[in-house]
């Protein structure tokens, strides 16, 4: 498969998964945003790093 065929599909899936929580439970989504807004930058960066490492791990397992 070509990168330019897989990449748009991957981005589309990110949007689908990101949109599920606000669609299913807007109140929980709003509460989660309120919690994140109160977090310090270092905590948000650690969460982002963990998320990226998790994604890299999944890509490693899949390929």
C-alpha positions as CSV (number, residue, x, y, z in Angstrom):
1,X,0.0,0.0,0.0
2,X,1.1,3.5,-0.8
3,X,1.6,6.0,2.1
4,X,-0.8,8.5,0.5
5,X,-3.5,5.9,0.6
6,X,-3.0,4.9,4.2
7,X,-2.3,8.3,5.7
8,X,-5.7,9.9,4.9
9,X,-7.4,6.8,6.3
10,X,-5.4,7.0,9.5
11,X,-6.2,10.7,9.9
12,X,-9.9,10.0,9.2
13,X,-9.9,7.4,12.0
14,X,-8.4,9.8,14.4
15,X,-11.3,12.2,13.7
16,X,-13.8,9.4,14.2
17,X,-12.4,8.3,17.5
18,X,-11.9,11.9,18.7
19,X,-15.5,12.7,17.8
20,X,-17.0,9.7,19.6
21,X,-16.9,11.1,23.2
22,X,-18.4,14.5,22.5
23,X,-21.1,12.8,20.4
24,X,-22.0,10.1,23.0
25,X,-21.6,12.2,26.2
26,X,-21.1,15.9,25.8
27,X,-21.2,16.5,29.5
28,X,-18.3,14.1,30.2
29,X,-16.3,15.6,27.3
30,X,-16.9,19.1,28.8
31,X,-15.8,17.9,32.2
32,X,-12.7,16.2,30.8
33,X,-11.8,19.5,29.0
34,X,-12.2,21.4,32.3
35,X,-9.9,19.0,34.1
36,X,-7.3,19.3,31.3
37,X,-7.5,23.1,31.4
38,X,-6.5,23.0,35.1
39,X,-3.5,20.8,34.5
40,X,0.0,22.3,34.4
41,X,2.0,22.2,31.2
42,X,4.4,19.5,32.4
43,X,1.5,17.1,33.1
44,X,0.0,17.7,29.7
45,X,3.4,17.1,28.0
46,X,3.9,13.8,29.9
47,X,0.4,12.7,28.8
48,X,1.2,13.7,25.2
49,X,4.5,11.9,25.3
50,X,2.9,8.8,26.7
51,X,0.2,8.9,24.0
52,X,2.9,9.2,21.3
53,X,4.9,6.3,22.7
54,X,1.8,4.2,22.9
55,X,1.0,5.0,19.2
56,X,4.6,4.1,18.2
57,X,4.3,0.9,20.1
58,X,1.1,0.0,18.3
59,X,2.7,0.8,14.9
60,X,5.6,-1.4,15.8
61,X,3.4,-4.3,16.7
62,X,1.2,-3.9,13.5
63,X,4.2,-3.7,11.2
